[in-house]
Amino acid sequence: QVLLVESGGGLVQPGGSLRLACSAAGSIFSMNAMAWYRQAPGKQRELVATSTDSGIVRYAESVKGRFTISRDNAKNTVYLEMDSLKSAETAVYYCNAAGGLSMYWGQGTQVIVSS
């Protein structure tokens, strides 16, 4: 079992920045990949960024160059640095951990991009 807890969401103006954090606890040694997803109101959940334990990092095209995913393995924490945020990126952001046949989700953290 893996427990994921996100933090760092909030209200930010368009063009602003936020850093989300996802703290993991439990059987995280079996997790191969950590990721961030988001779900805007009325839309499907979408993948934002992925980081594997082999060092592979991938981003959705819409966030490339603006978002950065990083991992602090000593702290069992994954971060998502978000710059130049847009109003359309208002969403609940979820942390995800995957390994083998298992997948875990955090409870989500709300990000509101608005002036």
Secondary structure, 3 states (H helix, E strand, C coil): CEEEEEECCEEECCCCCEEEEEEEEECHHHCCEEEEEEECCCCCCEEEEEEECCCCEEECHHHCCCEEEEEECCCCEEEEEECCCCHHHCEEEEEEEEECCEEEECCCEEEEECC
